[in-house]
């Protein structure tokens, strides 16, 4: 989920994500997704063809 959130935010910084945050663990995962910067080669590999 962290990588998916990062990928979405790097493609459109104005996107509004509303992830499931029912626990402190989920909140930490969501924060990590926002803080993760994927390198260009990883973004290219994850992009749909």
PDBQT receptor file of N, H, CA, C and O in Angstrom, charges set to zero:
ATOM      1  N   UNK A   1       0.824  -1.184   0.000  1.00  0.00    +0.000 N 
ATOM      2  CA  UNK A   1       0.000   0.000   0.000  1.00  0.00    +0.000 C 
ATOM      3  C   UNK A   1       0.873   1.255   0.000  1.00  0.00    +0.000 C 
ATOM      4  O   UNK A   1       0.538   2.246  -0.648  1.00  0.00    +0.000 OA
ATOM      5  N   UNK A   2       1.982   1.213   0.719  1.00  0.00    +0.000 N 
ATOM      6  H   UNK A   2       2.255   0.407   1.246  1.00  0.00    +0.000 HD
ATOM      7  CA  UNK A   2       2.882   2.360   0.797  1.00  0.00    +0.000 C 
ATOM      8  C   UNK A   2       3.395   2.748  -0.583  1.00  0.00    +0.000 C 
ATOM      9  O   UNK A   2       3.406   3.927  -0.938  1.00  0.00    +0.000 OA
ATOM     10  N   UNK A   3       3.817   1.762  -1.355  1.00  0.00    +0.000 N 
ATOM     11  H   UNK A   3       3.808   0.804  -1.067  1.00  0.00    +0.000 HD
ATOM     12  CA  UNK A   3       4.325   2.022  -2.705  1.00  0.00    +0.000 C 
ATOM     13  C   UNK A   3       3.200   2.562  -3.593  1.00  0.00    +0.000 C 
ATOM     14  O   UNK A   3       3.425   3.485  -4.375  1.00  0.00    +0.000 OA
ATOM     15  N   UNK A   4       2.020   2.009  -3.485  1.00  0.00    +0.000 N 
ATOM     16  H   UNK A   4       1.837   1.259  -2.849  1.00  0.00    +0.000 HD
ATOM     17  CA  UNK A   4       0.883   2.476  -4.290  1.00  0.00    +0.000 C 
ATOM     18  C   UNK A   4       0.553   3.933  -3.977  1.00  0.00    +0.000 C 
ATOM     19  O   UNK A   4       0.303   4.717  -4.892  1.00  0.00    +0.000 OA
ATOM     20  N   UNK A   5       0.550   4.297  -2.722  1.00  0.00    +0.000 N 
ATOM     21  H   UNK A   5       0.753   3.660  -1.978  1.00  0.00    +0.000 HD
ATOM     22  CA  UNK A   5       0.281   5.682  -2.338  1.00  0.00    +0.000 C 
ATOM     23  C   UNK A   5       1.352   6.609  -2.891  1.00  0.00    +0.000 C 
ATOM     24  O   UNK A   5       1.039   7.674  -3.422  1.00  0.00    +0.000 OA
ATOM     25  N   UNK A   6       2.602   6.212  -2.769  1.00  0.00    +0.000 N 
ATOM     26  H   UNK A   6       2.855   5.346  -2.337  1.00  0.00    +0.000 HD
ATOM     27  CA  UNK A   6       3.699   7.021  -3.280  1.00  0.00    +0.000 C 
ATOM     28  C   UNK A   6       3.583   7.197  -4.784  1.00  0.00    +0.000 C 
ATOM     29  O   UNK A   6       3.763   8.301  -5.297  1.00  0.00    +0.000 OA
ATOM     30  N   UNK A   7       3.282   6.112  -5.494  1.00  0.00    +0.000 N 
ATOM     31  H   UNK A   7       3.136   5.215  -5.077  1.00  0.00    +0.000 HD
ATOM     32  CA  UNK A   7       3.147   6.161  -6.956  1.00  0.00    +0.000 C 
ATOM     33  C   UNK A   7       2.052   7.154  -7.361  1.00  0.00    +0.000 C 
ATOM     34  O   UNK A   7       2.253   7.974  -8.257  1.00  0.00    +0.000 OA
ATOM     35  N   UNK A   8       0.905   7.074  -6.700  1.00  0.00    +0.000 N 
ATOM     36  H   UNK A   8       0.742   6.408  -5.973  1.00  0.00    +0.000 HD
ATOM     37  CA  UNK A   8      -0.201   7.983  -7.010  1.00  0.00    +0.000 C 
ATOM     38  C   UNK A   8       0.180   9.441  -6.760  1.00  0.00    +0.000 C 
ATOM     39  O   UNK A   8      -0.080  10.308  -7.595  1.00  0.00    +0.000 OA
ATOM     40  N   UNK A   9       0.794   9.705  -5.612  1.00  0.00    +0.000 N 
ATOM     41  H   UNK A   9       1.005   9.000  -4.934  1.00  0.00    +0.000 HD
ATOM     42  CA  UNK A   9       1.156  11.073  -5.272  1.00  0.00    +0.000 C 
ATOM     43  C   UNK A   9       2.229  11.633  -6.193  1.00  0.00    +0.000 C 
ATOM     44  O   UNK A   9       2.229  12.831  -6.479  1.00  0.00    +0.000 OA
ATOM     45  N   UNK A  10       3.149  10.788  -6.665  1.00  0.00    +0.000 N 
ATOM     46  H   UNK A  10       3.149   9.815  -6.433  1.00  0.00    +0.000 HD
ATOM     47  CA  UNK A  10       4.195  11.258  -7.565  1.00  0.00    +0.000 C 
ATOM     48  C   UNK A  10       3.644  11.525  -8.965  1.00  0.00    +0.000 C 
ATOM     49  O   UNK A  10       4.226  12.315  -9.709  1.00  0.00    +0.000 OA
ATOM     50  N   UNK A  11       2.553  10.895  -9.333  1.00  0.00    +0.000 N 
ATOM     51  H   UNK A  11       2.081  10.253  -8.729  1.00  0.00    +0.000 HD
ATOM     52  CA  UNK A  11       1.956  11.148 -10.644  1.00  0.00    +0.000 C 
ATOM     53  C   UNK A  11       1.067  12.383 -10.620  1.00  0.00    +0.000 C 
ATOM     54  O   UNK A  11       0.917  13.055 -11.640  1.00  0.00    +0.000 OA
ATOM     55  N   UNK A  12       0.489  12.684  -9.494  1.00  0.00    +0.000 N 
ATOM     56  H   UNK A  12       0.612  12.138  -8.665  1.00  0.00    +0.000 HD
ATOM     57  CA  UNK A  12      -0.373  13.852  -9.387  1.00  0.00    +0.000 C 
ATOM     58  C   UNK A  12      -0.354  14.347  -7.942  1.00  0.00    +0.000 C 
ATOM     59  O   UNK A  12      -1.085  13.829  -7.097  1.00  0.00    +0.000 OA
ATOM     60  N   UNK A  13       0.481  15.348  -7.656  1.00  0.00    +0.000 N 
ATOM     61  H   UNK A  13       1.075  15.769  -8.342  1.00  0.00    +0.000 HD
ATOM     62  CA  UNK A  13       0.572  15.834  -6.276  1.00  0.00    +0.000 C 
ATOM     63  C   UNK A  13      -0.721  16.464  -5.759  1.00  0.00    +0.000 C 
ATOM     64  O   UNK A  13      -0.859  16.689  -4.557  1.00  0.00    +0.000 OA
ATOM     65  N   UNK A  14      -1.660  16.747  -6.649  1.00  0.00    +0.000 N 
ATOM     66  H   UNK A  14      -1.547  16.564  -7.626  1.00  0.00    +0.000 HD
ATOM     67  CA  UNK A  14      -2.910  17.348  -6.209  1.00  0.00    +0.000 C 
ATOM     68  C   UNK A  14      -4.003  16.307  -5.958  1.00  0.00    +0.000 C 
ATOM     69  O   UNK A  14      -5.144  16.660  -5.661  1.00  0.00    +0.000 OA
ATOM     70  N   UNK A  15      -3.651  15.024  -6.079  1.00  0.00    +0.000 N 
ATOM     71  H   UNK A  15      -2.724  14.737  -6.320  1.00  0.00    +0.000 HD
ATOM     72  CA  UNK A  15      -4.625  13.960  -5.854  1.00  0.00    +0.000 C 
ATOM     73  C   UNK A  15      -4.977  13.891  -4.364  1.00  0.00    +0.000 C 
ATOM     74  O   UNK A  15      -4.135  14.143  -3.502  1.00  0.00    +0.000 OA
ATOM     75  N   UNK A  16      -6.201  13.555  -4.087  1.00  0.00    +0.000 N 
ATOM     76  H   UNK A  16      -6.885  13.350  -4.786  1.00  0.00    +0.000 HD
ATOM     77  CA  UNK A  16      -6.665  13.435  -2.710  1.00  0.00    +0.000 C 
ATOM     78  C   UNK A  16      -6.862  11.963  -2.392  1.00  0.00    +0.000 C 
ATOM     79  O   UNK A  16      -7.787  11.326  -2.898  1.00  0.00    +0.000 OA
ATOM     80  N   UNK A  17      -5.997  11.434  -1.561  1.00  0.00    +0.000 N 
ATOM     81  H   UNK A  17      -5.247  11.952  -1.150  1.00  0.00    +0.000 HD
ATOM     82  CA  UNK A  17      -6.125  10.040  -1.135  1.00  0.00    +0.000 C 
ATOM     83  C   UNK A  17      -6.903   9.994   0.175  1.00  0.00    +0.000 C 
ATOM     84  O   UNK A  17      -6.686  10.803   1.077  1.00  0.00    +0.000 OA
ATOM     85  N   UNK A  18      -7.810   9.035   0.257  1.00  0.00    +0.000 N 
ATOM     86  H   UNK A  18      -7.987   8.377  -0.476  1.00  0.00    +0.000 HD
ATOM     87  CA  UNK A  18      -8.552   8.825   1.502  1.00  0.00    +0.000 C 
ATOM     88  C   UNK A  18      -8.358   7.359   1.892  1.00  0.00    +0.000 C 
ATOM     89  O   UNK A  18      -9.246   6.531   1.689  1.00  0.00    +0.000 OA
ATOM     90  N   UNK A  19      -7.187   7.051   2.455  1.00  0.00    +0.000 N 
ATOM     91  H   UNK A  19      -6.467   7.724   2.620  1.00  0.00    +0.000 HD
ATOM     92  CA  UNK A  19      -6.902   5.663   2.810  1.00  0.00    +0.000 C 
ATOM     93  C   UNK A  19      -7.588   5.252   4.114  1.00  0.00    +0.000 C 
ATOM     94  O   UNK A  19      -7.972   6.086   4.934  1.00  0.00    +0.000 OA
ATOM     95  N   UNK A  20      -7.722   3.965   4.266  1.00  0.00    +0.000 N 
ATOM     96  H   UNK A  20      -7.411   3.287   3.600  1.00  0.00    +0.000 HD
ATOM     97  CA  UNK A  20      -8.298   3.374   5.475  1.00  0.00    +0.000 C 
ATOM     98  C   UNK A  20      -7.347   3.622   6.643  1.00  0.00    +0.000 C 
ATOM     99  O   UNK A  20      -6.193   3.196   6.603  1.00  0.00    +0.000 OA
ATOM    100  N   UNK A  21      -7.817   4.298   7.666  1.00  0.00    +0.000 N 
ATOM    101  H   UNK A  21      -8.754   4.644   7.698  1.00  0.00    +0.000 HD
ATOM    102  CA  UNK A  21      -6.980   4.584   8.828  1.00  0.00    +0.000 C 
ATOM    103  C   UNK A  21      -7.751   4.224  10.096  1.00  0.00    +0.000 C 
ATOM    104  O   UNK A  21      -8.174   5.092  10.859  1.00  0.00    +0.000 OA
ATOM    105  N   UNK A  22      -7.915   2.937  10.292  1.00  0.00    +0.000 N 
ATOM    106  H   UNK A  22      -7.571   2.232   9.672  1.00  0.00    +0.000 HD
ATOM    107  CA  UNK A  22      -8.666   2.481  11.454  1.00  0.00    +0.000 C 
ATOM    108  C   UNK A  22      -7.791   2.174  12.661  1.00  0.00    +0.000 C 
ATOM    109  O   UNK A  22      -8.293   1.897  13.750  1.00  0.00    +0.000 OA
ATOM    110  N   UNK A  23      -6.476   2.226  12.458  1.00  0.00    +0.000 N 
ATOM    111  H   UNK A  23      -6.068   2.451  11.573  1.00  0.00    +0.000 HD
ATOM    112  CA  UNK A  23      -5.570   1.930  13.568  1.00  0.00    +0.000 C 
ATOM    113  C   UNK A  23      -4.325   2.797  13.445  1.00  0.00    +0.000 C 
ATOM    114  O   UNK A  23      -4.089   3.419  12.409  1.00  0.00    +0.000 OA
ATOM    115  N   UNK A  24      -3.548   2.832  14.489  1.00  0.00    +0.000 N 
ATOM    116  H   UNK A  24      -3.740   2.327  15.331  1.00  0.00    +0.000 HD
ATOM    117  CA  UNK A  24      -2.290   3.584  14.474  1.00  0.00    +0.000 C 
ATOM    118  C   UNK A  24      -1.335   2.978  13.450  1.00  0.00    +0.000 C 
ATOM    119  O   UNK A  24      -0.581   3.708  12.807  1.00  0.00    +0.000 OA
ATOM    120  N   UNK A  25      -1.355   1.676  13.291  1.00  0.00    +0.000 N 
ATOM    121  H   UNK A  25      -1.968   1.083  13.814  1.00  0.00    +0.000 HD
ATOM    122  CA  UNK A  25      -0.491   1.019  12.294  1.00  0.00    +0.000 C 
ATOM    123  C   UNK A  25      -0.851   1.486  10.884  1.00  0.00    +0.000 C 
ATOM    124  O   UNK A  25       0.043   1.757  10.082  1.00  0.00    +0.000 OA
ATOM    125  N   UNK A  26      -2.135   1.584  10.573  1.00  0.00    +0.000 N 
ATOM    126  H   UNK A  26      -2.860   1.364  11.225  1.00  0.00    +0.000 HD
ATOM    127  CA  UNK A  26      -2.562   2.082   9.263  1.00  0.00    +0.000 C 
ATOM    128  C   UNK A  26      -2.131   3.529   9.066  1.00  0.00    +0.000 C 
ATOM    129  O   UNK A  26      -1.687   3.901   7.979  1.00  0.00    +0.000 OA
ATOM    130  N   UNK A  27      -2.255   4.336  10.093  1.00  0.00    +0.000 N 
ATOM    131  H   UNK A  27      -2.615   4.034  10.975  1.00  0.00    +0.000 HD
ATOM    132  CA  UNK A  27      -1.839   5.732  10.008  1.00  0.00    +0.000 C 
ATOM    133  C   UNK A  27      -0.352   5.822   9.688  1.00  0.00    +0.000 C 
ATOM    134  O   UNK A  27       0.057   6.624   8.849  1.00  0.00    +0.000 OA
ATOM    135  N   UNK A  28       0.449   5.009  10.348  1.00  0.00    +0.000 N 
ATOM    136  H   UNK A  28       0.117   4.357  11.029  1.00  0.00    +0.000 HD
ATOM    137  CA  UNK A  28       1.899   5.009  10.082  1.00  0.00    +0.000 C 
ATOM    138  C   UNK A  28       2.197   4.589   8.640  1.00  0.00    +0.000 C 
ATOM    139  O   UNK A  28       3.070   5.169   7.995  1.00  0.00    +0.000 OA
ATOM    140  N   UNK A  29       1.478   3.589   8.134  1.00  0.00    +0.000 N 
ATOM    141  H   UNK A  29       0.769   3.118   8.658  1.00  0.00    +0.000 HD
ATOM    142  CA  UNK A  29       1.662   3.158   6.747  1.00  0.00    +0.000 C 
ATOM    143  C   UNK A  29       1.290   4.283   5.782  1.00  0.00    +0.000 C 
ATOM    144  O   UNK A  29       1.982   4.497   4.787  1.00  0.00    +0.000 OA
ATOM    145  N   UNK A  30       0.219   4.994   6.064  1.00  0.00    +0.000 N 
ATOM    146  H   UNK A  30      -0.343   4.821   6.873  1.00  0.00    +0.000 HD
ATOM    147  CA  UNK A  30      -0.220   6.080   5.198  1.00  0.00    +0.000 C 
ATOM    148  C   UNK A  30       0.792   7.224   5.183  1.00  0.00    +0.000 C 
ATOM    149  O   UNK A  30       1.065   7.803   4.132  1.00  0.00    +0.000 OA
ATOM    150  N   UNK A  31       1.339   7.542   6.333  1.00  0.00    +0.000 N 
ATOM    151  H   UNK A  31       1.117   7.071   7.187  1.00  0.00    +0.000 HD
ATOM    152  CA  UNK A  31       2.364   8.584   6.415  1.00  0.00    +0.000 C 
ATOM    153  C   UNK A  31       3.607   8.152   5.648  1.00  0.00    +0.000 C 
ATOM    154  O   UNK A  31       4.229   8.962   4.961  1.00  0.00    +0.000 OA
ATOM    155  N   UNK A  32       3.966   6.893   5.761  1.00  0.00    +0.000 N 
ATOM    156  H   UNK A  32       3.460   6.234   6.319  1.00  0.00    +0.000 HD
ATOM    157  CA  UNK A  32       5.140   6.383   5.047  1.00  0.00    +0.000 C 
ATOM    158  C   UNK A  32       4.933   6.483   3.536  1.00  0.00    +0.000 C 
ATOM    159  O   UNK A  32       5.876   6.792   2.808  1.00  0.00    +0.000 OA
ATOM    160  N   UNK A  33       3.740   6.231   3.063  1.00  0.00    +0.000 N 
ATOM    161  H   UNK A  33       2.974   5.980   3.654  1.00  0.00    +0.000 HD
ATOM    162  CA  UNK A  33       3.450   6.336   1.635  1.00  0.00    +0.000 C 
ATOM    163  C   UNK A  33       3.610   7.752   1.128  1.00  0.00    +0.000 C 
ATOM    164  O   UNK A  33       4.086   7.965   0.013  1.00  0.00    +0.000 OA
ATOM    165  N   UNK A  34       3.218   8.717   1.931  1.00  0.00    +0.000 N 
ATOM    166  H   UNK A  34       2.831   8.544   2.837  1.00  0.00    +0.000 HD
ATOM    167  CA  UNK A  34       3.353  10.113   1.542  1.00  0.00    +0.000 C 
ATOM    168  C   UNK A  34       4.812  10.560   1.563  1.00  0.00    +0.000 C 
ATOM    169  O   UNK A  34       5.198  11.454   0.809  1.00  0.00    +0.000 OA
ATOM    170  N   UNK A  35       5.618   9.951   2.415  1.00  0.00    +0.000 N 
ATOM    171  H   UNK A  35       5.305   9.225   3.028  1.00  0.00    +0.000 HD
ATOM    172  CA  UNK A  35       7.025  10.339   2.549  1.00  0.00    +0.000 C 
ATOM    173  C   UNK A  35       7.948   9.605   1.580  1.00  0.00    +0.000 C 
ATOM    174  O   UNK A  35       9.073  10.049   1.350  1.00  0.00    +0.000 OA
ATOM    175  N   UNK A  36       7.495   8.501   1.014  1.00  0.00    +0.000 N 
ATOM    176  H   UNK A  36       6.581   8.141   1.201  1.00  0.00    +0.000 HD
ATOM    177  CA  UNK A  36       8.341   7.686   0.143  1.00  0.00    +0.000 C 
ATOM    178  C   UNK A  36       8.480   8.324  -1.232  1.00  0.00    +0.000 C 
ATOM    179  O   UNK A  36       7.485   8.669  -1.870  1.00  0.00    +0.000 OA
ATOM    180  N   UNK A  37       9.716   8.478  -1.679  1.00  0.00    +0.000 N 
ATOM    181  H   UNK A  37      10.524   8.198  -1.160  1.00  0.00    +0.000 HD
ATOM    182  CA  UNK A  37       9.982   9.004  -3.024  1.00  0.00    +0.000 C 
ATOM    183  C   UNK A  37      10.542   7.863  -3.871  1.00  0.00    +0.000 C 
ATOM    184  O   UNK A  37      11.680   7.437  -3.677  1.00  0.00    +0.000 OA
ATOM    185  N   UNK A  38       9.741   7.378  -4.800  1.00  0.00    +0.000 N 
ATOM    186  H   UNK A  38       8.817   7.724  -4.958  1.00  0.00    +0.000 HD
ATOM    187  CA  UNK A  38      10.177   6.287  -5.670  1.00  0.00    +0.000 C 
ATOM    188  C   UNK A  38      11.137   6.821  -6.726  1.00  0.00    +0.000 C 
ATOM    189  O   UNK A  38      10.902   7.897  -7.276  1.00  0.00    +0.000 OA
ATOM    190  N   UNK A  39      12.213   6.097  -7.022  1.00  0.00    +0.000 N 
ATOM    191  H   UNK A  39      12.405   5.223  -6.576  1.00  0.00    +0.000 HD
ATOM    192  CA  UNK A  39      13.127   6.532  -8.081  1.00  0.00    +0.000 C 
ATOM    193  C   UNK A  39      12.475   6.397  -9.449  1.00  0.00    +0.000 C 
ATOM    194  O   UNK A  39      11.544   5.609  -9.616  1.00  0.00    +0.000 OA
ATOM    195  N   UNK A  40      12.954   7.160 -10.433  1.00  0.00    +0.000 N 
ATOM    196  H   UNK A  40      13.710   7.800 -10.298  1.00  0.00    +0.000 HD
ATOM    197  CA  UNK A  40      12.338   7.144 -11.758  1.00  0.00    +0.000 C 
ATOM    198  C   UNK A  40      12.219   5.747 -12.381  1.00  0.00    +0.000 C 
ATOM    199  O   UNK A  40      11.223   5.462 -13.044  1.00  0.00    +0.000 OA
ATOM    200  N   UNK A  41      13.206   4.877 -12.183  1.00  0.00    +0.000 N 
ATOM    201  H   UNK A  41      14.015   5.109 -11.643  1.00  0.00    +0.000 HD
ATOM    202  CA  UNK A  41      13.133   3.535 -12.780  1.00  0.00    +0.000 C 
ATOM    203  C   UNK A  41      12.019   2.705 -12.145  1.00  0.00    +0.000 C 
ATOM    204  O   UNK A  41      11.389   1.894 -12.825  1.00  0.00    +0.000 OA
ATOM    205  N   UNK A  42      11.772   2.898 -10.854  1.00  0.00    +0.000 N 
ATOM    206  H   UNK A  42      12.284   3.556 -10.302  1.00  0.00    +0.000 HD
ATOM    207  CA  UNK A  42      10.681   2.186 -10.183  1.00  0.00    +0.000 C 
ATOM    208  C   UNK A  42       9.330   2.709 -10.685  1.00  0.00    +0.000 C 
ATOM    209  O   UNK A  42       8.403   1.931 -10.907  1.00  0.00    +0.000 OA
ATOM    210  N   UNK A  43       9.228   4.018 -10.859  1.00  0.00    +0.000 N 
ATOM    211  H   UNK A  43       9.982   4.650 -10.678  1.00  0.00    +0.000 HD
ATOM    212  CA  UNK A  43       7.986   4.595 -11.388  1.00  0.00    +0.000 C 
ATOM    213  C   UNK A  43       7.703   4.039 -12.787  1.00  0.00    +0.000 C 
ATOM    214  O   UNK A  43       6.569   3.680 -13.104  1.00  0.00    +0.000 OA
ATOM    215  N   UNK A  44       8.735   3.973 -13.609  1.00  0.00    +0.000 N 
ATOM    216  H   UNK A  44       9.656   4.265 -13.352  1.00  0.00    +0.000 HD
ATOM    217  CA  UNK A  44       8.567   3.461 -14.975  1.00  0.00    +0.000 C 
ATOM    218  C   UNK A  44       8.131   2.006 -14.962  1.00  0.00    +0.000 C 
ATOM    219  O   UNK A  44       7.309   1.598 -15.783  1.00  0.00    +0.000 OA
ATOM    220  N   UNK A  45       8.668   1.229 -14.050  1.00  0.00    +0.000 N 
ATOM    221  H   UNK A  45       9.336   1.561 -13.383  1.00  0.00    +0.000 HD
ATOM    222  CA  UNK A  45       8.314  -0.194 -13.977  1.00  0.00    +0.000 C 
ATOM    223  C   UNK A  45       6.877  -0.380 -13.500  1.00  0.00    +0.000 C 
ATOM    224  O   UNK A  45       6.205  -1.323 -13.918  1.00  0.00    +0.000 OA
ATOM    225  N   UNK A  46       6.407   0.494 -12.647  1.00  0.00    +0.000 N 
ATOM    226  H   UNK A  46       6.953   1.261 -12.308  1.00  0.00    +0.000 HD
ATOM    227  CA  UNK A  46       5.052   0.381 -12.101  1.00  0.00    +0.000 C 
ATOM    228  C   UNK A  46       3.984   0.960 -13.019  1.00  0.00    +0.000 C 
ATOM    229  O   UNK A  46       2.809   0.611 -12.905  1.00  0.00    +0.000 OA
ATOM    230  N   UNK A  47       4.388   1.842 -13.928  1.00  0.00    +0.000 N 
ATOM    231  H   UNK A  47       5.343   2.126 -14.020  1.00  0.00    +0.000 HD
ATOM    232  CA  UNK A  47       3.415   2.446 -14.845  1.00  0.00    +0.000 C 
ATOM    233  C   UNK A  47       2.789   1.383 -15.736  1.00  0.00    +0.000 C 
ATOM    234  O   UNK A  47       3.479   0.489 -16.226  1.00  0.00    +0.000 OA
ATOM    235  N   UNK A  48       1.476   1.483 -15.944  1.00  0.00    +0.000 N 
ATOM    236  H   UNK A  48       0.916   2.208 -15.545  1.00  0.00    +0.000 HD
ATOM    237  CA  UNK A  48       0.828   0.540 -16.857  1.00  0.00    +0.000 C 
ATOM    238  C   UNK A  48       1.290   0.795 -18.299  1.00  0.00    +0.000 C 
ATOM    239  O   UNK A  48       1.608   1.924 -18.672  1.00  0.00    +0.000 OA
ATOM    240  N   UNK A  49       1.317  -0.254 -19.079  1.00  0.00    +0.000 N 
ATOM    241  H   UNK A  49       1.058  -1.171 -18.776  1.00  0.00    +0.000 HD
ATOM    242  CA  UNK A  49       1.771  -0.094 -20.457  1.00  0.00    +0.000 C 
ATOM    243  C   UNK A  49       0.613   0.049 -21.395  1.00  0.00    +0.000 C 
ATOM    244  O   UNK A  49       0.811   0.194 -22.602  1.00  0.00    +0.000 OA
TER     245      UNK A  49
